[in-house]
Structures are given as structure tokens and as C-alpha cells.
Amino acid sequence: MRLSARPHQLPVRFAVGAFVLNSGLSKLRGGEETAEGTHGMATTAYPFLESQDPREFTRRLGMAEVALGAALVVPVVPSLLAGAALTAFAGGLTGLYLRMPGMREEGGLRPTQQGITLAKDTWLLGIGASLVLEELGRLRAERHAVRARLIPA
């Protein structure tokens, strides 16, 4: 696994990382109202979270966002690892969009006016998946190049 991000990955990693880092810090600084709102939205989509304390849930979510944002911003974190973490996180956020009532137009995936703020998380999913796929493709190409050198034609 490559020990640092490639130069062309840095702009997208920095932009997304800064956004996610800011979101996490906002949750950590937020009060009871932030915790109740965040937890309420999460439990609407994921009912199994109802048993968690809203403040503790929001604190853990904020810490996860800070860790993910930092992993994206710091270029020594491998893009495969950072991309996989972003893909998993964005998958959960996309689940909010797909499961919460009123976020999508009836019978489709197009967002309602209210759903636009959650629909943007699909971009994070695409960015994370792109980082992962690029790195997996690079690893595959390297493996084939090594085999070609080991097995004479």
C-alpha cells in the first residue's frame, strides 16, 4: 500500500477532508439542541440507534468525522485507506437520504428541496469510491508488472 497520497489526489482529499473535519468539530462544539437534532435524524433512518444517548452519539459521530477529515487532509494516510473510510462513512450518510421521509421525490431518487442537503452526500460516496478504485487499479497494474518481469515471455 502506498504510504502517501499522489499529488493529483491532494485537492479532492483536502477539500473533502476540510469539509468533514469542520462538520465533526461543529458536532463536538454543539450543545443539547445539536445533539438532539443529529440523533433524531439518525434514529429516523437507523432505528437501532434510539437506545444511544443523544449527546454521546453526537460526540462519537463528531470524533469519527474529525478522524476521517484528518485522515483525508494528511497526505501520509494512504488513499486506499482514506478512500475506504470515506466510502463507508458516506454510505451511512447516503442511507439517511434514502431512508428519511420527505428527502426524495415520490417514486424516485431525485431530491426534494428539503433533501438537497442530504443528497450532496452521494458526492462523498463517489469521491471515496474513486479513491479506492484508483488505488486498487494501481495495485493490480503493479502486480501484473511484477509477474511480467518474473515470468519470461
C-alpha positions as CSV (number, residue, x, y, z in Angstrom):
1,M,0.0,0.0,0.0
2,R,1.3,3.4,-1.0
3,L,2.4,5.4,2.1
4,S,1.2,8.8,0.8
5,A,-1.4,10.3,-1.5
6,R,-0.5,11.1,-5.1
7,P,-0.3,14.7,-6.0
8,H,-3.4,14.7,-8.2
9,Q,-5.4,13.3,-5.2
10,L,-4.5,16.1,-2.9
11,P,-7.0,18.8,-4.0
12,V,-10.0,16.5,-3.6
13,R,-8.7,14.9,-0.4
14,F,-8.1,18.4,1.1
15,A,-11.5,19.8,0.1
16,V,-13.5,16.8,1.3
17,G,-11.3,16.4,4.4
18,A,-11.7,20.0,5.4
19,F,-15.5,19.8,5.0
20,V,-15.8,16.6,7.1
21,L,-13.3,17.9,9.7
22,N,-15.4,21.1,10.1
23,S,-18.6,19.1,10.4
24,G,-17.1,16.9,13.2
25,L,-15.7,20.0,15.1
26,S,-19.2,21.6,14.8
27,K,-20.8,18.5,16.4
28,L,-18.2,18.4,19.2
29,R,-18.8,22.1,20.0
30,G,-22.6,21.8,19.6
31,G,-24.9,21.8,22.6
32,E,-28.0,19.8,23.5
33,E,-30.0,21.1,20.6
34,T,-27.3,19.9,18.1
35,A,-27.2,16.5,19.8
36,E,-31.0,16.1,19.8
37,G,-31.3,17.1,16.1
38,T,-28.4,14.9,15.0
39,H,-29.6,11.9,17.0
40,G,-33.2,12.4,15.9
41,M,-32.3,12.4,12.3
42,A,-30.1,9.3,12.7
43,T,-32.7,7.3,14.5
44,T,-35.3,8.1,11.9
45,A,-33.1,6.3,9.3
46,Y,-31.5,3.8,11.7
47,P,-33.9,2.9,14.5
48,F,-31.4,0.7,16.3
49,L,-29.6,4.0,17.4
50,E,-32.6,5.0,19.5
51,S,-31.1,3.4,22.7
52,Q,-28.0,5.6,22.5
53,D,-27.8,8.8,24.5
54,P,-28.1,11.8,22.0
55,R,-25.1,13.7,23.5
56,E,-22.8,10.6,23.5
57,F,-24.0,9.6,20.0
58,T,-23.2,13.1,18.6
59,R,-19.9,13.2,20.4
60,R,-18.8,9.8,18.9
61,L,-20.0,10.9,15.5
62,G,-18.1,14.2,15.8
63,M,-14.9,12.3,16.8
64,A,-15.3,9.9,13.8
65,E,-15.7,12.9,11.5
66,V,-12.7,14.6,12.9
67,A,-10.6,11.4,12.5
68,L,-11.9,10.9,8.9
69,G,-11.3,14.6,8.0
70,A,-7.8,14.4,9.4
71,A,-7.1,11.2,7.5
72,L,-8.1,12.8,4.3
73,V,-6.2,16.1,4.9
74,V,-2.9,14.4,6.0
75,P,-1.3,13.1,2.8
76,V,0.7,10.4,4.5
77,V,-2.5,8.4,5.1
78,P,-2.8,6.0,2.1
79,S,-5.5,6.9,-0.3
80,L,-6.9,3.4,-0.3
81,L,-7.4,3.6,3.5
82,A,-8.8,7.2,3.5
83,G,-11.0,6.4,0.5
84,A,-12.4,3.2,2.1
85,A,-13.2,5.1,5.3
86,L,-14.8,7.9,3.3
87,T,-16.9,5.4,1.3
88,A,-18.1,3.7,4.5
89,F,-19.0,7.0,6.2
90,A,-20.7,8.4,3.1
91,G,-22.6,5.2,2.6
92,G,-24.2,5.8,6.0
93,L,-25.0,9.4,5.1
94,T,-26.5,8.3,1.8
95,G,-28.6,5.9,3.8
96,L,-30.1,8.8,5.7
97,Y,-31.0,10.4,2.4
98,L,-32.6,7.2,1.1
99,R,-34.5,6.3,4.3
100,M,-35.7,9.6,5.7
101,P,-39.2,10.6,4.6
102,G,-39.6,13.7,2.5
103,M,-36.0,13.7,1.2
104,R,-36.8,12.3,-2.2
105,E,-39.5,12.9,-4.8
106,E,-42.1,10.2,-4.7
107,G,-41.1,7.1,-6.7
108,G,-37.6,8.2,-7.5
109,L,-34.1,9.2,-6.3
110,R,-34.4,12.9,-7.2
111,P,-34.1,15.1,-4.1
112,T,-36.9,17.3,-2.8
113,Q,-35.9,20.8,-1.9
114,Q,-35.5,19.6,1.7
115,G,-33.5,16.6,0.6
116,I,-30.8,18.5,-1.3
117,T,-28.7,18.9,1.8
118,L,-28.5,15.1,2.3
119,A,-28.3,14.3,-1.4
120,K,-24.9,16.0,-1.6
121,D,-23.5,13.2,0.5
122,T,-23.7,11.0,-2.6
123,W,-20.7,13.0,-3.9
124,L,-18.7,12.0,-0.9
125,L,-19.6,8.4,-1.7
126,G,-18.4,8.8,-5.3
127,I,-15.2,10.5,-4.2
128,G,-14.4,7.8,-1.7
129,A,-15.2,5.0,-4.2
130,S,-13.0,6.7,-6.8
131,L,-10.0,6.9,-4.4
132,V,-10.4,3.2,-3.6
133,L,-10.9,2.1,-7.2
134,E,-7.9,4.1,-8.4
135,E,-5.6,2.6,-5.8
136,L,-6.9,-0.9,-6.4
137,G,-6.3,-0.5,-10.1
138,R,-2.8,0.8,-9.5
139,L,-2.1,-2.2,-7.2
140,R,-3.4,-4.6,-9.8
141,A,-1.2,-3.0,-12.5
142,E,1.8,-3.2,-10.3
143,R,1.1,-6.9,-9.6
144,H,0.9,-7.6,-13.3
145,A,4.1,-5.7,-14.0
146,V,5.9,-7.8,-11.3
147,R,4.6,-11.0,-12.8
148,A,5.7,-9.9,-16.3
149,R,9.2,-9.4,-15.0
150,L,9.3,-12.8,-13.2
151,I,7.8,-14.9,-16.0
152,P,9.8,-14.6,-19.2
153,A,7.9,-14.4,-22.4
